[in-house]
Amino acid sequence: MVPSTQWSTWGSEVEVRVTEWAALTAAAEMVSATLSDVQAVCDLSRGDAEIHAVNLAQGTPVKVSARLTELIRSALWAARMTAGAVSPLSLEAGEVPGTHPAPGFTDVRVHGDTVFAPFGVFLDITGTAKAGTAHHAARVAADNLECGVMVRVDDIVATSGHCPIGGWQVGLGGCRLGEGEQVEVVSGRTMASARAAVPGEDAADGGVDSVTVIAEDGLWAYAAATAALGRGVAALRWLTENDLAARVAYRRGSVRTTDAWSHLCPHGHVA
């Protein structure tokens, strides 16, 4: 049995698993501290979060910390990689005058420690921040404790260090270990799943129930899964074009995978 612990924070369920019992407490503390540091700068529900300075500036350049700069750069990268499907912007209705064109993510500028967001733009980088942090936290804990570490933040699972006997077995049913169909995620990779919020409500989604992507980069795995889900019937084609190891589940029960996924797990396990 792989040692594990879990808790809730930042509106997410967090789980940490390690290959050594003696490392569990320290690993959990490292992961918790890493999440707390990131939450402190970009959690919109916190009145003291640093990101509010950018959102309240409304067209005025603002100097921010190195941590927030990195998180915003990562969110903008995800937006570029997905052609805006995963966007860090939240446009408040009525904020932009009708005679002005609506700003996009390409209008946000980061130069050194200064961020410029145009008038009417509000940044919400929660999703990309959690994905990148899960990936980073797993790597830091594994490097410091010299053991295998798995970090799950909701539907994002990141692994680092050596694998336990039998590998990291991750459930596709919401990415919870021990639930649903299992895949083995090798160390150093991240698996992210995106699921339809209200299955069956929107016919435009092509009947896609969930998309799961495995990649070496946690941010890319999250962004790709989220972007593909929004593409509906074109999800599998887009994932294939981007050479991603991905699995698309449809509400009628069928499952399709990309060639890259099939090569990784021909028998349902990521080798």
N, C-alpha and C positions, 0 to 999 in steps of 0.2 A: 504493500500500500504506500502510495506517495504522500508524504506529509503535506498538509494543506491548511489554510485558514482563509476566512472570508469576512468581509464587512461591507458596509454601505457608506459612501461618501460622494459628494458632488452630484447627487442624484443618480449614482451608478452603483451597481453591485461589483465589488472588487474581489478577486480571488488570487491567492498566491500559492504556488506549489513548488516544492524544492526536492532535490534528490537526497538531501541529508537532513535528518531530524534536527540536529544541532544548529542548523542554519535558518530554520523556519522563522524564529522570532526576529532575528536581525534582518532577514530578507523582507519580512512584512513591514518592519520599521522603515527600511530604506524606500520601499515602494510608497508607503503612506506619506513619508516626508516629501518625496518627489512630486506626488500628486498634489499635496497641500501647497507646495511652492508655486506650481503652475496655476492652481485654482486661485491663489491670492492675487494673481495679475490679470486673469481673464474670465473669472466667474461673474457673469452679469447679475446674478442674484445677490452679490456682495456689494454693498455700497462703497467699500474701500478698495475695490478692485481697480488696478491701474488702467485697465482698458477704458474705463469711463472717461478718463482725461482725453482720450482720442475721440470718443463719441461726442463729448460735449464741446470739443473745439470747433466743430462745424466749419471746416474750410481753413482753419489756422494750423500751421505746422506745430507739432508737439514733440518734445524730447521724451523718450521713454527708456526703460531699462533694457539691458541686453537680452534678458529673458523674453520680454514682450516683443522686442524686435524680431527675435528668432521665431517666435510663435506666429507672428503676423506674416513673416516671409514664408513660412511653411504653408500657411493657409492660402496665400496668394499663389504659391507653386501648385498646390492641389487644384486651385481654380483654373490655372493655365493648362494643366495636364488633362483636365476634364472639360475644357472649353466652356467653363463657367457653370457646369452642372453642379459642382460642389463649390458654392460661393461663400466667402466670408462676409458678404454684405446683407444687411437687413434694411431695406428702404422703408422708412416710416411714411405711411400714407399722408399726403398733404404737405410734407416737408419741402419737397422740391417744387418751385413755381412751375405752372403749366407751360410757360414760355421757354423753360430750360430743358434741355435733353436730360433724361435720367442718367445719372452717373453709373459706371460699371466698375468691376473689380480692377480693371486696367487703369482706372483713374487714381487708385490708391498708390501712393509713392512712399518708398522707404529708402532713406539716404543716411547711412551711418546709424546714429541713434535717434533720428528724426523721422516721424511718420506724418504724412499728409493724407487726410481723407477729405474729399470734397463735401461741400454743403449738402445736407440731406442724407448722408451715408452714416450708417451705424454698423459697427463691426460685431459679428458674433462668430467667434472662432472655436466654440466649444468642442465640436466634433473632431476637427483636425487636431486640436490640442490634446484631447484624451487619447487619440490614436497614436500620436507621436510620443506621448508620455509613457504609454504602456510599453512601447517598443524600447524606449530609452531606459525605463526603470528596470526592465528585465535584464538588459545588458549590463547596467551598472551593478545590480545585485549579484549577478553571476560572476562578473569580473572581481568584485571585492570579496566575495565569499568562496570563490573557487568551487562552485558546484553548479548543478543544473537548476534553472529557475524558469517558471512559467508564470506570467502575469495575465490575468483576464480582467478587462474593464468592460462590463456588459458583453457585447458581441465582438469584442476585439481580443484576440489571444496572441500574446507574444512569448517567444521562447528564446533562451540563451543558455550557454554553458553546455555541459554534456547531458545527454538524455538519460532518463531512468530506464530500468529494464522494461522492455516492451514499448519504449518510446512514449512521447506525450500523446496520450489518447484524448482526443477532443471531440465532444459531441456536436453534431451539426444542428441539433435542435436548440437553437438559441446559443450555441457555443458553450453550453454547460456540460462539464465533464460527466460522463456516466449517463447522459440522456440522449435518446435518439441514435441515429446512425453515427458510428465513430470513424474518425480518420486519424492517422498518425501524422503529427506535424513535427518535422525534424527541427533540431535546434538551430537557432539563427533566423527562423522565419516567423512571420505573423499571419494569422488567419483572421479575416474580418468578414462579418455577415451583415447584410442589409435586408430588412424585411418590410413588406408592404404594411403600412400603418393600419389600414382598415381593409383587409382582403375582401374582394368582391364588390367594393363600392365604386371603383373607377374602371370602366371598361377600357379606357385608353391605356391602361398599364399592360395590356397584352396578356393578362392572366398570370403575370409573374408574382410568385409568393415570396421568394427570397433569392438573393445572390450571395455566394460565398467566394472569396478570393484569397489565395495564398501567395504572398510575395515576401521578398527579403526585407523590404521596407514597410514598416507598419503604416505610415502615412499614406503610401501608395495603395496598399491593400484596402484601407478604409475608403479612400477617395474613389478607387475603381469600382468597388462593390456598390457604393452609394450612387455613383453616376450610372452604372449599368442598370440598376433597379429602375431608375427614372426613364430608361430608354425602352422599357417594355419589350415588345416583340423583337426589337433590334439589339437586345442586351447581349445575346450569345455572339452575334456577329462582331459587335464592338469589342468584346472581351477577346475574341479570337484574333482580331486585327491588331490588338495590342499585346499579343503573345502572353496572355495571362493565364495562370492556372486557376480556373474558375468553374463553379458549379451553379447552374440555374435551376431552381425548383419552381414548378408551375402549380397553380391551385388545383388543377384537375388530377394531380398526382404524378405527372411525368417529370423526369429529371434529365437535363442535358448537361454535358460537360465539354469543355474545350479540349483540344488535343494536348495542350500543356498539362491539364489536370489529369488526363488519362495516362500520360507518361509518368506522372508522379505517383499516382495511385491506381494502377490497373485493376486492383482487386478491392478498391474501397479504402486503401490506406496510402497515405503519403509516405513514400519511401525516402 
